[in-house]
């Protein structure tokens, strides 16, 4: 049995806010899983979502599209954390950093400084 391509761990942080921690690849095959998981969390009363991407190895255009779908849902804000340099570059080039709240973790910021320096 193959391991899942994407795992999503949901944690309710406080009233109306939940974190979805992703591990694996966010692509054509798995992006619908994120959209479904987020819809379920929002239906349970958590419109504010933090999506932790620290464990994501690959994010393609389908993953980016999933972020757009979640942000356009009108239910609440979507915040991305754990965004690495490569994904951050994709978000910048597509204009999604203007649509979404994108945070960069301290670990990734240190890694980015090492790449530059």
Secondary structure in CASP SS format (residue, H / E / C, confidence):
PFRMAT SS
TARGET T0000
AUTHOR 0000-0000-0000
METHOD secondary structure of the structure
MODEL  1
X C 1.00
X C 1.00
X C 1.00
X C 1.00
X C 1.00
X E 1.00
X E 1.00
X E 1.00
X E 1.00
X E 1.00
X E 1.00
X E 1.00
X E 1.00
X E 1.00
X C 1.00
X C 1.00
X E 1.00
X E 1.00
X E 1.00
X E 1.00
X E 1.00
X E 1.00
X E 1.00
X E 1.00
X E 1.00
X E 1.00
X C 1.00
X C 1.00
X C 1.00
X C 1.00
X H 1.00
X H 1.00
X H 1.00
X H 1.00
X H 1.00
X H 1.00
X H 1.00
X H 1.00
X H 1.00
X H 1.00
X H 1.00
X H 1.00
X H 1.00
X C 1.00
X C 1.00
X C 1.00
X C 1.00
X E 1.00
X E 1.00
X E 1.00
X E 1.00
X E 1.00
X E 1.00
X E 1.00
X E 1.00
X E 1.00
X E 1.00
X E 1.00
X E 1.00
X C 1.00
X H 1.00
X H 1.00
X H 1.00
X H 1.00
X H 1.00
X H 1.00
X H 1.00
X H 1.00
X H 1.00
X H 1.00
X H 1.00
X H 1.00
X C 1.00
X C 1.00
X C 1.00
X C 1.00
X C 1.00
X E 1.00
X E 1.00
X E 1.00
X E 1.00
X C 1.00
X C 1.00
X C 1.00
X H 1.00
X H 1.00
X H 1.00
X H 1.00
X H 1.00
X H 1.00
X H 1.00
X H 1.00
X H 1.00
X H 1.00
X C 1.00
X H 1.00
X H 1.00
X H 1.00
X H 1.00
X C 1.00
X E 1.00
X E 1.00
X C 1.00
X C 1.00
X C 1.00
X H 1.00
X H 1.00
X H 1.00
X H 1.00
X H 1.00
X H 1.00
X H 1.00
X H 1.00
X H 1.00
X H 1.00
X H 1.00
X C 1.00
END
